[in-house]
Amino acid sequence: MSNAKLYDLAGKELGEVELADSVFGIEPNVAAVHAVVKNHLANCRQGTQSALTRAEVSGGGKKPWRQKGTGRARQGSTRSPQWTHGGVVFAPKPRSYRYSLNKKLKRLALKSVLSDKAQNGNVAVIEGLEIEEPKTKTMVGLLDTISAGKSVVITDGVKRGVVLSSRNIPGVITTPANNLSVYDLVNAKTLVIDKAALATIEEVYA
């Protein structure tokens, strides 16, 4: 059974919280995490790259010189790929890079990342993570006190005060517990989890 330190909003340590083995105690599957991160990056690609083939480059309609007798290689167009200003062989064209993965693999990857963070002591649980009056200083103070560094702040639902207090802090992302991204979790050093959000995570992903 893994444990995580419990803090209040001021960063004062209150004790420890037990983490469910079904979510935070599995053997991390590196292959699953790699597959999901690769899928995320592929789905983010715009796929708008484009180049002109020999059929699309303007000009080149006239044969540069006669077929035989010049001593030079035969040429039919000055827009062939071997010519300067010629077309591109197998030119890239706009396309979608999107593909899907099955839910079991994505869930395994998510639990693998959560387990890895827990096993390395990079999970901090906050009692009552609620900021009524949005202030960046409040969130910076909390993260500095618990030495969070680059982190993902996980809340139970969308909490406007927390989002507004965190959005100007470099390297800090806020996300609801029911919308976790494996890519964001892998990129973060610390997971800062609201205690209510922790219950949601253990209920949904167990």
C-alpha positions in Angstrom: 0.0 0.0 0.0 1.5 3.3 -1.1 1.1 6.5 0.9 1.2 10.2 0.0 1.7 13.2 2.2 -1.4 15.2 3.1 -1.1 19.0 3.3 -3.4 21.9 3.9 -3.8 24.9 1.6 -0.9 26.7 3.3 1.4 23.8 2.7 1.5 22.5 6.3 1.9 18.8 6.5 -1.2 17.1 8.2 -0.1 13.5 7.9 -0.4 10.8 5.3 -3.1 9.3 3.0 -3.3 5.7 1.9 -3.4 5.3 -1.9 -5.4 2.4 -3.4 -3.2 -0.3 -4.8 -5.6 -0.9 -7.7 -4.7 2.5 -9.1 -1.5 3.6 -7.4 0.2 0.3 -6.7 0.5 -1.6 -10.0 3.7 -2.6 -11.8 4.2 0.3 -14.3 3.8 -0.9 -17.9 6.4 1.2 -19.9 5.2 -0.1 -23.3 1.6 1.0 -22.6 2.7 4.5 -21.5 4.9 4.8 -24.6 2.0 3.7 -26.9 -0.4 6.3 -25.4 2.1 9.2 -25.4 3.0 8.4 -29.1 -0.8 8.3 -29.9 -1.3 11.7 -28.2 1.5 13.3 -30.1 0.3 11.8 -33.4 -3.3 13.1 -32.8 -1.9 16.6 -32.1 -0.2 16.8 -35.5 -1.9 19.2 -37.9 -0.9 17.2 -41.0 -0.8 20.4 -43.2 2.6 19.8 -44.8 2.6 20.0 -48.6 5.0 20.1 -51.5 4.5 20.1 -55.3 4.9 17.1 -57.5 6.2 17.4 -61.0 2.6 17.5 -62.3 1.9 20.5 -60.1 5.0 22.7 -60.8 4.4 25.4 -63.4 6.4 25.2 -66.6 8.4 22.4 -68.1 6.0 21.7 -71.0 8.7 22.0 -73.6 11.2 19.3 -74.2 14.6 20.9 -73.3 16.5 19.4 -76.2 16.0 16.8 -78.9 16.0 13.2 -77.9 19.1 12.0 -79.7 22.4 13.3 -81.0 23.3 15.9 -78.4 25.5 13.6 -76.3 23.5 14.6 -73.2 21.0 12.4 -71.3 17.5 12.4 -72.7 15.1 14.8 -70.9 11.4 15.3 -71.4 10.8 18.2 -69.0 12.8 20.8 -66.9 10.4 20.1 -64.0 11.5 16.5 -63.5 12.7 15.8 -59.9 16.4 15.8 -60.8 16.2 19.4 -62.1 16.5 22.6 -60.0 13.0 23.9 -59.6 11.7 20.5 -60.4 8.9 18.7 -58.6 9.3 16.6 -55.4 9.3 12.8 -55.6 6.5 11.3 -53.4 5.7 14.9 -52.2 4.1 15.1 -48.8 0.4 16.0 -48.9 -2.1 17.1 -46.2 -3.3 14.1 -44.3 -4.6 13.1 -40.9 -2.2 11.3 -38.5 -5.0 10.3 -36.1 -5.5 6.8 -34.9 -7.2 5.3 -31.9 -6.2 2.9 -29.1 -8.4 0.6 -27.0 -9.7 1.8 -23.6 -8.0 -1.0 -21.7 -4.5 0.1 -23.0 -5.2 3.7 -22.2 -6.4 2.9 -18.7 -3.4 0.7 -18.1 -1.1 3.5 -19.2 -2.8 6.0 -16.9 -2.6 3.7 -13.8 1.1 3.0 -14.7 1.9 6.7 -14.6 0.0 7.2 -11.3 1.7 4.2 -9.8 5.2 5.4 -10.9 4.6 8.8 -9.4 3.3 7.3 -6.1 6.2 4.8 -5.8 8.7 7.7 -6.3 7.0 10.0 -3.7 5.8 12.5 -6.3 2.2 12.6 -5.2 1.0 15.3 -2.8 -2.6 15.4 -1.5 -4.2 18.7 -0.5 -7.0 18.9 2.1 -9.7 21.2 0.7 -8.0 22.6 -2.4 -10.4 25.5 -2.9 -9.4 29.2 -3.6 -12.4 31.5 -3.3 -10.5 34.7 -4.4 -8.2 33.8 -7.3 -4.6 34.7 -6.5 -1.5 33.4 -8.2 0.5 34.1 -5.1 -1.6 31.6 -3.1 -0.9 28.8 -5.5 2.8 29.7 -5.9 3.2 29.7 -2.1 1.6 26.2 -1.9 3.7 24.7 -4.6 6.9 26.2 -3.3 6.2 25.0 0.2 5.7 21.4 -0.8 8.5 21.6 -3.4 6.2 20.6 -6.2 8.1 22.1 -9.2 6.6 21.3 -12.6 3.2 19.8 -11.6 -0.3 18.8 -12.6 -3.0 20.1 -10.2 -5.9 17.7 -10.1 -9.2 18.9 -8.8 -12.6 17.4 -8.2 -14.5 19.0 -11.1 -13.6 22.4 -12.6 -12.7 24.8 -9.8 -12.5 28.3 -11.2 -10.4 29.8 -8.4 -7.8 27.1 -8.7 -7.6 27.4 -12.5 -7.3 31.2 -12.4 -4.7 31.0 -9.7 -2.6 28.5 -11.6 -2.8 29.5 -15.2 0.1 32.1 -15.1 2.5 29.7 -13.4 5.0 28.2 -15.9 5.0 24.4 -15.9 1.7 24.1 -14.0 -1.4 22.6 -15.5 -4.9 22.1 -13.8 -7.2 19.3 -14.8 -10.4 17.7 -13.4 -10.0 14.2 -12.0 -12.2 12.7 -14.7 -10.1 14.1 -17.6 -6.6 13.0 -16.9 -4.0 13.0 -19.7 -1.2 10.5 -19.6 1.0 12.9 -21.6 0.5 15.7 -19.0 1.2 13.4 -16.1 4.4 12.0 -17.6 5.6 15.5 -18.2 5.0 16.6 -14.6 7.4 16.1 -11.7 4.6 16.2 -9.0 0.9 15.4 -9.0 -0.9 17.8 -6.6 -4.3 16.1 -5.9 -7.3 17.5 -4.1 -8.4 15.0 -1.5 -11.9 14.9 -3.0 -10.3 14.3 -6.5 -8.3 11.4 -5.1 -11.5 9.7 -4.1 -12.8 10.2 -7.6 -9.7 8.9 -9.2 -9.7 5.7 -7.1 -13.4 5.2 -7.8 -13.3 5.8 -11.5 -10.0 4.0 -12.4 -10.0 1.1 -9.9 
